[in-house]
Amino acid sequence: APDPLVAFAKTQEGEATTKMGSVRFATRPVGEGGDVLYVFVRVPAAEGAPALLSALSALTILLVAVAAIVAFAVARDAEKDVVYVAARVLGMAKVRTEPAGEAVALRSMDEVGVLTSAFNDLVARFAAAESAYHRDLRRAAAADRDRAQFLANMSHELRTPLNAVLGFADVLMKGVDGPLTEEQAEEVQQIRDSGAHLNELIEDILDLSAIESGQLKLHPASVDLRSVAQDVVRELSVLAAKSGLALRLEDGPPVAVWADKRRVRQIVSNVVGHAVKFTKVGEVLVRVGARGAYGAVAVRDTGPGIRESERQIVFEEYRQAHAERARHRGTGLGLAIARRLAAMQGGSIELESEVGRGSQFTLLLPRGGAG
């Protein structure tokens, strides 16, 4: 071996100057005995580390660029799928779209595809539920129409013989066929009162059927609430006197409302009649006035009052508070019809009550006309 290589082998590693410039070298013996082979490795001393770092940096930059390109492509595709699905979902909110919506096309099998598939399952289930709902709604509407028609027919059929009963009772009371004894007159009066009560029930059923079927027609005009209240108080004074009650109307100016006069009278009559019916001792006081944009008829009684848990019940169809059921028979339609009629004319009925001290029902109707 040349002398420089022998020197390198003996030194084993270090730095030397050659024709190629400054280099670093390292030698290691391979084999044993007399035949020894030296492996010699050299690297430019000044340029080795920077060259290696440059190569590694270039490789790193290349890998990062490839990863960025792949990530951008994946994100772009995912964004397109998300935007597409979102647009289809938002489109279902438009008026022209069916309430159940439409299935979204499946464009990929990734997470967005799984979400789209789940959404399509929900759409299918909602469509089935909607179909069942409309089917049940049609059946319920048909049943309501049949029930209303049945009630109307039966009420008319009952009214015909009832009118005959009431008519003959009036004839007997007037003594057209001869005078009645005191006992006979009392029995005929019971027939007359029972017939009148039955007629009231039939009228309530007819009114409720007309309201529920949408056949009740209103004819609004300017109505003087005080005049209506005077007529009702005068009409029910006899009934109140029989129960030992004082029924009176407070003085005050006229108050005009815009409503159907016949139905306003019916509402006031139902409310005042309810107060007279369930008040045993004391009085029923009727006040007419104005409350902002509304005319008001307040009916205050000294009856037993209504518990808070039962105040809503008195306005529900076919239901009565416990105290009412215990004292009087009836359908429980009077106040329910009154509230519905008030609401149909833009008004309402308020209830304030205290157990043991009485109740106050207040009818509110929009003001209008002169006065």
C-alpha positions, 0 to 999 in steps of 0.5 A: 500500500502507498505510504500515505495509506499506511499512515492513515491505517495506523492513525485510524481516523483524522483529517488530512490534506490531499490533492482533493483538498481537506478530507476526514478519514476513518480506517478499520481493519477487517480480518485477523492474522497476517492478511489484514484488509483495511476499509478506508472512508473519506468525506470532504471535511469542510463540505460534508455536513452542509451537503448532508443538511442540504439534502435532508432539507430538500427531502423534508420540503418535498415530503411536506409539499406532497403532504400539503397537496394531498391534504388540500385535495382531500379537504377540497373534496370533503368541503364540496360534499359538505357544501352540497349536503348543506345546500340540499338540507337548506333547500328543504326549508323553502316553501316549494319543498315538501315538509318531509324533504327529499333524499340527498344523493350519496356522493362518497363513502367517507364520514360525509357519506355516512352522515348523508346516509343517516340523514336520508334515513331520517327523511324517510322516517319523517315522511312515513310519520307525516303520511300517518299524521295526515291520514289520522288527521283526515280520519279525525276531521271526518269523525268530527264532522260526523259527530257534529252532524249527528248532534245537530240532527239529534238536537233538531229531532229532540226539539220538535217533541219538546216544543210540543211539550212546552206548548201544552204545558203553557196551555195547561198553565193558562187554564184554557181547558179548565182551572188547575188545582194548586197541586196540578199547577205545581206539577205542570210547572215542574214539567215546564221547568224541566222542558225549558232546561232541556231546551237550554241544553239542546241550544248549547249543543247546537251552538257548540256543534256550529262553532266546531264545524265552522258554521256559526256566522257572526254579524258584527255591528256597534253594540251598547254593552250597557243596554245588553246588560240591562236586558239580561239583568231584567230577564234573570231578576226573577230567577235571582229573586227565587233564590233570595239573591239581589241581582243589580246593575251599577249605573254608568255611561254607555259603552259601545263595542264592535260585535254580534249583538245576539252573541254578546247577549248570549255571552252576558246571559251565560256569565250572569246566569252562572253567577246566579245559579251558584250563589246561594247567599248575597248578591250578584253585581254587574258593572259595565265600563271601559278598559283601554281599547276594550269594553268590559262587563264584570260580573261579581258574585258572593258565591263559594268561589273556585279553587285555583286548580279548577279555574281553567276547568270551568271553561272546558267543554263538558266539564265542571268544577267539583263544587258545581257538579255537587250542586247542579246538573248540566252539560258544562257548556255555558262558559265554554261557549261564552269564551269561544264566542268572545274569542271569535269576536276578538275578546276574552273572558277573565276569571278572578276568584277566592274560595269562600268569598266569591268570583268575578268573571269579566267579559272584554270585547273590542270597542267600536262605533259611537259611544 
